[in-house]
Amino acid sequence: MHPVCPPMKLVFWQNMLAFHQSAHVRALAEQGHDVPFVSQETISDERKTMGWAVPDFGQAQVVIAPNHVRIRQLVVESPEDTIHVIGGIRGYQIGRKALAYCLATPRRVGFLSESPDVRSWKGTVRRLLYTQERIRYRQRIDFVLAMGQLGVRWFRQCGYPPSRVFPYAYLTERPSAVGGASGDSDTLESPVELLLVGQCIPRKGGDIALHALSRVQHSNWRLTIIGDGPSRKDLEILAARLGMSERVRFLSFLPNQEALQIMASSDLLVLPSRFDGWGAVVNEALMSGVPVICSDQCGASDLLRSSWRGEVFESASVTRLSGLLKKWITKGKRSPATTDRIKTWSRCIEGDSAAKYLSSVLRHVYEQTPLPEPPWYDEV
């Protein structure tokens, strides 16, 4: 349990108004905290094409594209006990500028960040850059809210003290209108509905999923892929070459609500990414009562600590993924009992629960209260 803490002022610095940030920020405001959310832009054009919409931040003050003077005001003119939570400093200017002001003044500051992609030589370069930053900032970074154990391991490997690195999660909004288990209306002979949502790019691993399914002897399954990108045509060709065209349906990106409706009628979500800093579709599936198979190189694999709501496979392992798909397809259609159990558990990844955990983490950092455990680690 994470009791509501005395009011704090938290300033979040992010690159855009992301739907996986709104739930916990809105909940913090509802719990009485003063929570400005500062964003470099509303939503990027790329994300709009993926179906993103402007999320609801509730009572939190939203500041879009502040100029240099406004950034300085938000840092320097805020009370000294204000806590600045910076969502990384690469790729957008306001985070870097806010950090510079925080470091030049006695301000409380920490990072909220996922692990970067550490594959290939680029991963080596990133490790050097992150390590240099850690050395440069020395003792001024009070905490790191790292996305899943993937992020926790990364920041500890870069030299951040383990006592200052805390597991966190991206939190999506609970779907407002979704159905029950697909088996509620389908017959037992209906195919097991598999779903893959994401950009059609090599990193997302759509080819891994197709190769894995080609090894599954069962024919009673159907896969829907929602997404666009440079690799989509290659995936369509691969599905045809593997003799699965009739069982693989490709859809372009849809508005979020439409995608959630398809998710709600699916039996299993597959996230086969070679790397994903988080993977918010995992949250959405679990909140819809849908189990998930996920790569261990996705931060959201942290949400699959018990096999009754999904399983984790070694990234890029076609053999391991094929075995798990066979296992879950053999189970058949998702049952109402499974749906209810997963939905009930998923309350721990709602904004209110995460906000109370975050408040407790910050009290631990600044007031030496007991170290809390992430609510999504609770199996009850």
C-alpha positions in Angstrom: 0.0 0.0 0.0 1.2 3.5 -0.8 -0.7 6.1 1.3 -1.4 9.5 -0.1 1.6 11.8 0.8 1.6 15.4 1.9 1.3 17.8 -1.1 4.4 18.3 -3.2 5.3 20.3 -6.3 6.5 18.2 -9.1 7.4 19.6 -12.5 7.5 17.1 -15.3 9.6 18.0 -18.4 8.8 15.9 -21.5 9.0 16.0 -25.3 5.3 15.7 -26.0 1.9 15.1 -24.4 2.1 11.4 -24.3 -0.8 9.2 -23.4 1.4 7.0 -21.3 2.2 9.9 -19.0 -1.3 11.5 -18.5 -2.8 8.9 -16.1 -0.3 9.2 -13.3 0.1 13.0 -13.7 -3.6 13.5 -13.6 -3.8 11.3 -10.5 -1.0 13.2 -8.8 -3.0 16.4 -9.3 -6.2 14.8 -8.0 -4.2 13.7 -4.9 -3.5 17.3 -4.1 0.0 17.7 -5.6 0.9 20.8 -7.7 1.9 19.2 -11.0 2.9 21.4 -14.0 3.6 19.2 -17.1 5.9 21.0 -19.5 6.1 19.7 -23.0 8.1 20.7 -26.1 5.2 20.0 -28.4 1.6 18.7 -28.3 2.0 15.5 -30.3 4.4 14.9 -33.2 3.1 14.3 -36.7 4.6 10.8 -36.6 2.6 9.9 -33.5 -0.6 11.4 -34.9 -0.3 9.0 -37.9 -0.1 6.2 -35.3 -3.5 7.1 -33.9 -2.3 9.2 -30.9 -4.7 11.9 -29.6 -4.2 14.7 -27.0 -4.6 13.0 -23.6 -6.5 14.3 -20.5 -4.1 15.7 -17.9 -7.0 16.8 -15.6 -6.2 19.5 -13.1 -2.4 19.4 -13.9 -1.1 22.6 -15.5 0.0 21.9 -19.0 2.7 24.2 -20.5 3.5 23.8 -24.3 6.7 24.9 -26.0 7.9 27.4 -23.3 10.5 29.9 -24.4 13.8 30.4 -22.6 12.4 33.0 -20.1 9.5 30.7 -19.2 11.8 27.7 -18.6 13.9 29.8 -16.3 10.9 30.9 -14.4 9.6 27.4 -13.9 12.9 26.4 -12.4 14.4 29.4 -10.7 11.2 31.0 -9.4 9.7 27.7 -8.1 10.1 26.9 -4.4 13.4 25.2 -3.5 11.7 22.0 -2.5 10.1 21.7 -6.0 11.1 18.3 -7.6 11.9 18.5 -11.3 11.3 15.2 -13.1 13.1 15.3 -16.5 12.2 12.8 -19.1 15.7 12.5 -20.6 17.9 15.3 -22.1 18.5 14.0 -25.6 16.4 15.0 -28.6 14.6 18.0 -27.1 15.8 21.3 -25.9 13.6 22.1 -22.9 14.8 19.1 -20.9 18.4 20.1 -21.4 17.7 23.8 -20.5 15.6 22.8 -17.5 18.5 20.5 -16.3 21.0 23.3 -16.7 19.0 25.6 -14.5 18.4 22.9 -11.9 22.2 22.2 -11.8 23.0 25.9 -11.4 20.7 26.3 -8.5 19.9 24.2 -5.4 17.0 22.4 -7.0 15.8 18.8 -6.6 16.0 16.9 -9.8 15.8 13.4 -11.2 15.3 11.6 -14.5 12.4 9.6 -15.8 13.7 7.4 -18.6 13.7 4.1 -20.4 16.8 2.2 -21.4 18.1 3.1 -24.8 18.6 0.5 -27.6 22.0 -1.0 -26.7 22.4 -3.3 -29.8 25.3 -3.0 -32.1 28.1 -0.4 -31.9 25.5 2.3 -31.2 24.9 0.7 -27.9 28.5 1.0 -27.0 28.5 4.7 -27.9 25.3 5.3 -25.9 26.9 3.6 -22.8 29.8 6.0 -23.0 27.6 9.0 -23.4 25.4 8.0 -20.4 28.4 7.2 -18.3 30.0 10.6 -19.1 26.7 12.3 -18.1 26.6 10.4 -14.9 30.2 11.5 -14.1 29.4 15.1 -15.1 26.3 15.4 -12.9 27.9 13.5 -10.0 25.8 13.8 -6.9 23.2 16.3 -8.4 20.8 13.7 -9.8 18.7 12.6 -6.8 16.9 9.7 -8.4 16.2 7.9 -11.7 12.8 6.5 -12.4 13.8 3.8 -14.8 11.3 2.0 -17.1 11.2 -1.6 -15.9 14.1 -3.8 -14.9 15.5 -3.2 -18.4 15.9 0.5 -17.5 17.1 -0.3 -13.9 19.9 -2.5 -15.2 21.0 0.1 -17.8 21.3 3.0 -15.4 23.1 0.9 -12.8 25.5 -0.3 -15.4 26.2 3.3 -16.3 27.3 3.9 -12.7 24.2 5.5 -11.1 24.1 4.3 -7.5 21.6 1.4 -7.1 20.1 3.3 -4.1 19.0 6.1 -6.5 17.6 4.0 -9.3 13.9 2.9 -8.9 11.8 0.8 -11.2 8.9 2.7 -12.8 6.5 2.1 -15.7 4.7 3.9 -18.4 1.1 4.0 -17.5 -1.7 4.1 -20.1 -5.3 5.1 -19.7 -7.7 2.4 -18.9 -9.8 1.6 -22.0 -13.1 3.3 -21.7 -15.2 0.8 -23.6 -13.9 -2.6 -24.4 -15.6 -6.0 -24.7 -15.1 -9.2 -22.8 -13.3 -12.4 -23.9 -13.6 -13.2 -27.5 -14.9 -16.6 -26.5 -18.0 -15.1 -25.0 -19.6 -15.0 -28.5 -17.4 -17.2 -30.6 -17.6 -21.0 -30.8 -14.8 -23.3 -29.6 -14.0 -23.9 -33.2 -13.3 -20.3 -33.9 -9.7 -19.4 -34.5 -7.5 -18.1 -31.6 -7.1 -14.4 -32.4 -3.6 -13.2 -32.1 -2.7 -9.5 -32.3 0.5 -7.5 -33.1 0.4 -3.7 -32.9 3.3 -1.5 -33.8 5.4 0.1 -36.6 6.4 -2.2 -39.4 10.1 -1.7 -38.9 12.8 -4.4 -38.2 13.2 -3.4 -34.5 9.6 -4.3 -33.8 10.2 -8.0 -34.8 7.2 -8.7 -37.0 9.3 -11.1 -39.0 10.2 -13.0 -35.8 6.5 -13.5 -35.1 5.7 -14.7 -38.6 8.6 -17.2 -38.6 7.6 -18.4 -35.2 4.0 -19.0 -36.3 5.1 -20.8 -39.3 6.5 -23.5 -37.0 3.2 -23.9 -35.1 1.5 -27.0 -36.3 -1.9 -25.9 -35.2 -4.0 -24.3 -37.9 -6.6 -22.8 -35.6 -5.2 -19.3 -35.3 -5.4 -16.0 -37.0 -3.1 -13.0 -36.7 -4.0 -9.3 -37.1 -1.1 -6.9 -37.5 -2.0 -3.2 -37.0 0.7 -0.9 -38.2 2.5 0.8 -41.1 6.1 1.5 -42.0 8.9 0.7 -44.4 8.9 -3.1 -43.6 5.2 -3.7 -44.1 5.5 -4.9 -47.7 8.3 -7.2 -46.7 6.1 -8.6 -44.0 3.3 -9.2 -46.4 5.7 -11.0 -48.8 7.1 -13.1 -45.9 3.6 -14.1 -44.8 2.9 -15.2 -48.4 6.2 -17.1 -48.7 5.5 -18.9 -45.5 2.0 -19.9 -46.8 0.1 -17.9 -44.1 -1.5 -15.1 -46.2 -5.0 -16.3 -45.5 -4.4 -16.3 -41.7 -2.6 -13.0 -41.5 -4.5 -9.7 -41.8 -2.7 -6.4 -42.2 -4.4 -3.2 -41.1 -3.0 0.4 -41.2 -2.7 2.4 -37.9 -6.1 3.1 -36.5 -7.4 5.7 -34.0 -6.7 4.4 -30.5 -10.3 3.5 -29.7 -10.7 1.4 -32.8 -7.4 -0.4 -32.1 -8.6 -1.1 -28.6 -11.8 -2.6 -29.8 -9.8 -5.1 -31.9 -7.6 -5.8 -29.0 -10.6 -6.5 -26.7 -11.7 -9.2 -29.1 -8.3 -10.8 -29.3 -7.1 -13.8 -27.3 -3.4 -13.0 -27.1 -1.2 -9.9 -27.8 2.3 -10.6 -29.1 5.1 -8.0 -28.7 8.2 -9.6 -30.4 10.4 -6.5 -30.5 14.1 -6.8 -30.8 14.1 -3.8 -28.5 11.4 -1.6 -27.0 12.2 0.9 -24.2 8.7 0.0 -22.8 5.8 -1.1 -25.1 2.6 0.6 -24.0 0.4 -1.9 -25.9 1.2 -4.4 -23.1 -0.5 -2.1 -20.6 -3.5 -1.7 -22.9 -3.8 -5.5 -23.5 -3.6 -6.3 -19.8 -6.2 -3.6 -18.9 -8.5 -5.2 -21.5 -8.0 -8.6 -19.9 -5.8 -9.9 -22.7 -2.7 -12.0 -21.9 0.6 -11.1 -23.6 3.7 -12.8 -25.0 6.6 -10.3 -24.9 10.3 -10.1 -25.7 12.7 -9.8 -22.7 14.1 -6.7 -24.5 10.9 -4.7 -23.8 10.6 -2.7 -20.6 7.0 -3.7 -20.3 8.1 -7.4 -19.7 8.2 -6.2 -16.1 4.4 -6.5 -16.1 4.5 -10.3 -16.9 6.0 -11.6 -13.7 3.4 -14.4 -13.5 2.6 -16.7 -16.3 -1.2 -16.6 -15.9 -1.2 -13.2 -17.6 1.5 -13.8 -20.2 5.1 -14.9 -20.7 8.4 -13.5 -21.8 10.8 -15.0 -24.4 14.4 -14.4 -25.2 14.6 -11.6 -27.8 14.9 -12.7 -31.5 14.5 -16.4 -30.5 12.1 -17.8 -33.1 12.3 -21.2 -31.4 11.3 -19.9 -27.9 8.5 -17.7 -29.3 7.2 -20.6 -31.4 7.0 -22.8 -28.3 5.1 -20.2 -26.3 2.7 -19.5 -29.2 2.0 -23.2 -29.6 1.3 -23.4 -25.8 -1.1 -20.5 -25.8 -2.9 -21.5 -29.0 -3.4 -25.0 -27.6 -5.1 -23.4 -24.6 -7.7 -22.1 -27.0 -9.9 -19.0 -26.8 -9.5 -16.6 -23.9 -12.0 -17.4 -21.1 -14.1 -15.0 -19.1 -12.3 -16.1 -16.0 -8.9 -15.3 -17.5 -10.2 -11.9 -18.7 -11.6 -11.0 -15.2 -8.5 -12.1 -13.4 -6.1 -10.0 -15.6 -8.4 -7.0 -15.5 -8.6 -7.2 -11.7 -4.8 -7.4 -11.4 -4.4 -4.5 -13.9 -5.8 -2.0 -11.3 -2.2 -1.8 -10.0 -1.1 -0.2 -13.3 -3.7 2.5 -13.2 -2.6 6.2 -12.7 -3.8 6.4 -9.1 -1.8 3.4 -8.0 1.3 4.6 -9.8 1.0 8.1 -8.4 0.9 6.9 -4.8 4.0 4.7 -5.5 5.8 7.7 -7.1 5.0 9.9 -4.1 6.3 7.2 -1.8 9.5 6.9 -3.8 10.1 10.6 -3.5 9.5 10.6 0.2 12.0 7.8 0.5 14.5 9.9 -1.4 14.0 13.1 0.4 12.6 12.1 3.8 14.3 8.6 4.3 10.9 6.8 4.6 10.8 3.1 3.9 11.6 2.0 0.3 8.3 1.1 -1.5 7.8 -1.7 -3.9 6.2 -1.1 -7.3 2.5 -2.0 -7.1 2.7 -4.1 -10.3 5.1 -6.5 -8.4 2.1 -7.4 -6.1 0.5 -10.6 -7.4 -2.7 -10.3 -5.2 
